[in-house]
Amino acid sequence: MPSLILTRIFLATAAVFGGLSVAGGAFASHALKDKLSDRALEIFDTAARYQMYHALALLLVALLLSRAADAQTFFAVAGWAFIVGTVVFSGSLYALSLSGIKWLGAITPLGGVAFILGWGCLAVAAFSFK
């Protein structure tokens, strides 16, 4: 996939993830404050925080992808890993906090592995610049 298309996908996804993170945090602190337990709100907050962190990381990947021809593969893998990680990690925590279904917590580490893969690819990409 050409880097311009990936750059656009990653930029747009970063913007959507960032916006939804802010909206989710506001929703939790206002609408859910009296409806969820303190623990469930803490879980929801963790999901929103990690979603924002990785929206920013995805933004960085998009910007670097457009500038580094030699490391495009590593940036592409990092970007997709951050997207998958956000959906799985934050998504499972949102669902857990809202539903109380405990087994959803077992899925969360898979998203964490995707995050680690993304950060690892960024580290490798740092040494691929020429």
Secondary structure, 3 states (H helix, E strand, C coil): CCHHHHHHHHHHHHHHHHHHHHHHHHHHHHCCCCCCCHHHHHHHHHHHHHHHHHHHHHHHHHHHHCCCHHHHHHHHHHHHHHHHHHHHHHHHHHHHHHHCCHHHHHCHHHHHHHHHHHHHHHHHHHCCCC
